[in-house]
């Protein structure tokens, strides 16, 4: 009996220590004591990191510098008030493994400078963020940046939304302004919950969807010209929800006094060649279906078509980078993330598409009855 009591006492003490540790971790790293909801966005602020890119692509300088200012922005702008183009997106906008000075935002800004135009381009990309998070940025992040008043907000979107469900809890909470319940408050503020969520997202991206940062040797892949799915009607709910989020982003951009720019994202799940479309042959899961690279092409083009339609409806600018044929294997180090060579192409293509709209003597005029496509 004494042995049982001793064991129970040890278990009780351990349980108390564990509980105290959990409470301490939540208070230190969670959002319970900070009313600012920006902490929920998992931003990197006021940091300079050294990232080794040798495992991803060849570089003469494999140790690159990745920095974010005190407000969580990347780029060569001197102050938030001087930013003319704010770029919003996920990891292919953030470019965690492209060094300072080599991102497509850096290339775009330098190209404007070479043309004699002063156009500060800031990078507000967040690794893993989709349009769900972009909506939250307007409510939780951007208002926290003093003096931020860009003339254009560029959304580099599509890939992350392709991988998410049509009706997400976070999307409903942010879009509808619903008051969160107890479960939602735990999800929003708990450091431990967010840690498991991050790990789950990393697993889904890298293992299931294979969109995490990992080197792909495209020469070793098998390419085909036939898809596995013949009907993409199953995308309809996702496309409708995506359109609604893009409409909301356009409205939020106009409310901020800026003009929205939607840009489609190229991916190396497929290649546009003179012989037609080639896709990665391996089957990957998409809900309860199997798809290959040709399916990804058709599905992404449907998402990009939604972005074009919303741009026209809302009077935004649309730039269709995904339809360009100049992309080559060496522009990518995996299926969705680019090398410095690819990032340079993005910056140059965007300059050619936007140079007339972003002339410094012109102020953006909200155009709600007809957009432009590039």
C-alpha positions in Angstrom: 0.0 0.0 0.0 2.8 2.4 0.9 4.5 1.5 -2.4 1.3 2.5 -4.3 1.0 5.7 -2.4 4.6 6.6 -3.1 4.1 5.9 -6.8 0.9 8.0 -6.8 2.8 10.8 -5.0 5.6 10.7 -7.6 3.0 10.8 -10.4 1.2 13.7 -8.8 4.4 15.7 -8.4 5.4 15.0 -12.0 2.0 16.0 -13.2 2.2 19.3 -11.3 5.6 20.0 -12.7 4.4 19.2 -16.2 1.4 21.4 -15.7 3.5 24.2 -14.4 5.8 23.8 -17.4 2.9 23.9 -19.8 1.5 27.1 -18.2 4.9 28.7 -18.2 5.4 27.9 -21.9 1.9 29.2 -22.8 2.5 32.4 -20.9 5.9 33.0 -22.5 5.2 31.9 -26.0 1.5 32.0 -26.4 -0.8 34.9 -27.1 -2.7 34.9 -23.9 -1.1 38.0 -22.3 -0.9 40.1 -25.5 -4.0 41.6 -27.0 -2.3 42.2 -30.3 -3.6 39.5 -32.7 -0.6 40.0 -34.9 1.2 37.5 -32.7 -1.0 34.8 -34.2 0.6 35.2 -37.7 3.9 33.6 -36.8 6.0 36.5 -38.2 9.7 36.8 -38.1 10.7 40.2 -36.8 13.9 42.1 -36.3 16.1 39.2 -37.2 19.2 38.5 -39.3 19.7 34.8 -40.2 22.3 32.9 -42.1 20.8 30.0 -44.1 22.8 27.4 -45.9 21.4 26.8 -49.4 23.9 24.2 -50.5 21.4 21.4 -50.0 18.9 23.2 -52.3 20.9 24.6 -55.2 24.4 25.3 -56.4 25.8 28.7 -55.4 29.2 30.3 -55.1 28.1 31.7 -51.7 26.0 28.9 -50.1 25.6 30.8 -46.9 23.0 33.5 -47.6 21.6 36.3 -45.4 17.9 36.4 -44.6 16.7 39.5 -42.7 13.5 41.0 -41.5 13.1 44.4 -40.0 11.3 45.4 -36.8 8.0 45.3 -38.5 8.5 41.9 -40.1 9.2 43.1 -43.6 12.1 42.2 -46.0 13.5 44.5 -48.7 15.6 47.6 -49.3 13.0 50.2 -48.3 14.2 52.8 -45.8 10.9 53.2 -43.9 7.4 51.8 -44.1 6.1 55.2 -45.3 8.3 55.1 -48.4 7.0 51.7 -49.6 5.2 52.0 -53.0 4.6 48.3 -53.7 3.9 45.8 -50.9 4.1 42.2 -51.9 2.0 39.6 -50.1 2.2 35.9 -50.5 3.5 32.6 -49.0 6.9 31.0 -49.2 7.6 31.8 -52.8 7.1 35.5 -51.9 9.0 35.2 -48.6 11.9 33.3 -50.3 13.6 32.2 -47.1 16.4 30.6 -49.1 17.1 33.5 -51.4 19.5 36.0 -49.9 18.9 39.7 -49.3 19.4 41.6 -52.5 18.5 38.6 -54.7 14.8 38.2 -54.1 12.4 39.0 -57.0 11.3 42.1 -55.1 15.0 43.3 -55.0 15.3 42.6 -58.7 12.0 44.5 -59.4 13.1 47.5 -57.4 16.5 47.6 -59.1 14.9 47.4 -62.5 12.8 50.4 -61.7 15.9 52.2 -60.4 17.7 51.4 -63.7 14.8 53.1 -65.5 15.2 56.2 -63.3 12.1 55.4 -61.2 12.2 55.3 -57.4 9.9 52.5 -56.4 10.5 50.9 -53.0 9.3 47.3 -53.0 8.7 45.6 -49.6 8.4 41.9 -49.0 5.5 40.9 -46.7 5.6 37.2 -47.6 5.0 34.7 -44.9 6.1 31.1 -45.3 3.1 28.8 -45.5 0.5 31.6 -45.7 -2.4 31.5 -48.1 -5.2 34.0 -48.8 -6.6 33.1 -45.4 -3.6 34.6 -43.8 -3.4 37.5 -46.3 -6.9 38.6 -45.1 -5.8 38.4 -41.5 -2.7 40.6 -42.4 -5.0 43.5 -43.1 -6.6 43.2 -39.7 -3.8 42.0 -37.4 -0.5 43.0 -39.1 -0.5 45.9 -41.5 -2.3 48.4 -39.1 0.6 47.8 -36.6 3.1 49.2 -39.1 3.4 52.9 -38.6 3.2 55.0 -41.8 2.5 52.0 -44.1 0.5 53.4 -47.1 1.6 51.5 -50.3 0.1 52.6 -53.6 0.0 49.0 -54.8 -0.4 45.7 -53.0 0.8 42.7 -55.1 -0.6 39.3 -54.2 1.5 36.4 -55.5 -1.1 33.7 -55.0 -2.5 30.3 -56.0 -0.2 27.5 -55.0 -1.0 27.5 -51.3 -4.7 27.9 -51.9 -4.6 25.0 -54.2 -3.6 22.8 -51.2 -6.3 23.9 -48.7 -9.9 23.2 -48.1 -12.8 25.2 -49.5 -14.2 26.2 -46.1 -11.6 26.7 -43.4 -12.4 27.6 -39.8 -9.7 30.3 -39.8 -11.1 31.8 -43.1 -14.6 32.0 -41.6 -13.4 33.6 -38.4 -11.3 36.2 -40.2 -13.7 36.9 -43.1 -17.0 37.0 -41.2 -15.6 38.7 -38.0 -17.2 35.9 -35.9 -16.5 35.9 -32.2 -14.3 32.9 -31.4 -15.5 30.3 -28.8 -13.3 28.5 -26.2 -11.9 26.0 -28.7 -11.1 28.8 -31.2 -9.4 30.9 -28.5 -7.2 27.9 -27.6 -6.2 27.4 -31.2 -5.5 31.1 -31.7 -3.5 31.7 -28.5 -1.9 28.3 -27.5 1.8 28.0 -28.2 1.6 24.2 -27.9 -1.4 23.9 -30.2 0.4 26.1 -32.8 3.6 24.1 -32.5 1.7 20.9 -33.3 -0.1 22.7 -36.1 3.2 23.9 -37.6 4.7 20.4 -37.4 1.5 19.0 -39.0 1.7 21.6 -41.8 5.4 20.8 -42.4 4.6 17.1 -42.7 1.7 17.8 -45.1 3.8 20.2 -47.2 7.0 18.1 -47.4 5.7 14.5 -47.3 2.1 14.6 -48.7 2.0 17.6 -51.0 5.8 17.8 -51.5 5.8 21.6 -51.6 8.3 22.1 -48.7 11.9 23.3 -49.2 13.7 20.3 -50.7 15.9 19.8 -53.6 14.4 18.1 -56.7 16.6 16.8 -59.6 14.2 17.4 -62.5 16.4 15.4 -64.9 15.6 12.2 -62.9 11.9 12.7 -63.1 9.6 10.9 -65.5 7.4 13.2 -67.5 4.1 12.4 -69.2 1.5 14.2 -71.4 -1.7 12.6 -70.1 -3.6 13.5 -66.9 -5.2 11.1 -64.4 -8.4 13.0 -63.9 -10.8 13.8 -66.8 -13.2 16.0 -64.9 -12.3 18.8 -62.5 -15.8 19.6 -61.3 -14.7 18.6 -57.8 -12.8 21.9 -57.7 -15.9 24.0 -57.9 -16.3 24.6 -54.1 -12.6 25.5 -53.8 -12.8 27.9 -56.8 -15.9 29.6 -55.4 -14.3 30.1 -52.0 -11.0 31.3 -53.5 -12.9 33.9 -55.6 -14.6 35.2 -52.5 -11.3 35.5 -50.7 -9.8 37.4 -53.6 -12.7 39.7 -53.7 -12.3 40.5 -50.1 -8.5 41.1 -50.6 -9.3 43.5 -53.4 -11.8 45.4 -51.2 -9.4 45.5 -48.3 -6.7 46.8 -50.6 -8.9 49.6 -51.9 -9.9 50.5 -48.4 -6.2 50.9 -47.6 -5.9 53.4 -50.5 -4.0 51.0 -52.8 -4.5 49.2 -56.0 -4.5 45.4 -56.0 -2.3 43.4 -58.3 -2.9 39.6 -58.6 0.0 37.5 -60.0 -0.3 33.8 -60.9 2.5 31.5 -59.7 4.5 29.2 -61.9 5.2 25.7 -60.6 7.5 22.9 -61.9 5.0 20.1 -61.5 4.6 20.7 -65.2 6.5 22.2 -68.1 5.2 24.2 -71.0 7.2 23.1 -74.1 7.0 23.5 -77.8 5.7 19.9 -77.9 2.9 20.6 -75.5 2.4 20.3 -71.7 4.6 17.8 -69.9 3.7 16.8 -66.3 5.5 15.0 -63.5 4.3 11.4 -63.8 4.2 10.4 -60.2 0.7 10.2 -58.7 0.1 12.3 -55.5 -3.0 12.4 -53.4 -5.5 15.3 -53.6 -8.4 14.6 -51.2 -9.5 11.1 -52.3 -8.1 11.3 -55.8 -4.8 10.8 -57.4 -3.3 13.5 -59.6 -0.1 14.0 -61.6 1.6 17.0 -63.0 -0.7 17.4 -66.0 -3.6 17.5 -63.5 -1.8 20.1 -61.5 -1.5 22.2 -64.7 -5.2 22.1 -65.4 -6.2 22.6 -61.8 -3.8 25.6 -61.3 -5.0 27.2 -64.5 -8.6 27.1 -63.1 -7.4 28.9 -60.0 -5.5 31.4 -62.1 -8.6 31.9 -64.2 -10.5 32.8 -61.1 -7.8 35.4 -60.2 -8.1 36.9 -63.7 -11.9 37.1 -63.5 -11.8 38.7 -60.0 -9.2 41.2 -61.2 -11.5 42.2 -64.1 -14.5 42.3 -61.8 -12.7 44.5 -59.2 -10.6 46.6 -61.5 -7.4 45.1 -60.3 -4.3 44.4 -62.3 -3.6 40.7 -63.3 -0.2 39.4 -64.3 -0.2 35.8 -65.6 3.4 34.6 -64.8 2.3 31.0 -64.8 1.5 31.0 -68.5 4.9 32.1 -69.6 7.0 29.6 -71.5 10.5 30.9 -70.5 10.7 28.9 -67.2 13.4 26.1 -67.2 14.3 23.5 -64.6 17.2 25.5 -63.2 14.8 28.3 -62.2 13.5 26.0 -59.5 15.1 24.0 -56.7 11.9 22.2 -55.9 8.4 22.1 -57.4 7.4 25.5 -56.3 10.4 27.4 -54.9 12.8 29.2 -57.2 16.6 29.6 -57.3 18.1 33.1 -57.6 18.0 32.7 -61.4 14.2 32.0 -61.3 13.7 34.9 -58.8 15.5 37.2 -61.2 13.2 36.2 -64.0 10.1 36.9 -61.8 11.4 40.4 -61.0 12.2 41.2 -64.7 8.9 39.9 -65.9 7.0 41.8 -63.3 8.8 45.0 -64.2 7.8 44.6 -67.9 4.2 44.0 -66.9 3.9 46.8 -64.3 6.1 49.6 -65.5 3.3 51.6 -67.0 1.0 51.2 -64.0 3.6 52.1 -61.5 5.1 55.2 -63.1 5.9 57.5 -60.2 4.0 60.5 -61.6 0.8 58.5 -61.7 -1.3 57.9 -58.6 -3.3 54.6 -58.5 -7.0 55.1 -59.2 -9.3 52.4 -58.0 -10.6 50.8 -61.1 -13.7 48.7 -60.3 -15.1 48.3 -63.8 -12.4 46.6 -65.7 -9.0 45.3 -64.9 -5.9 44.6 -66.9 -4.2 41.3 -67.8 -0.6 40.8 -68.6 
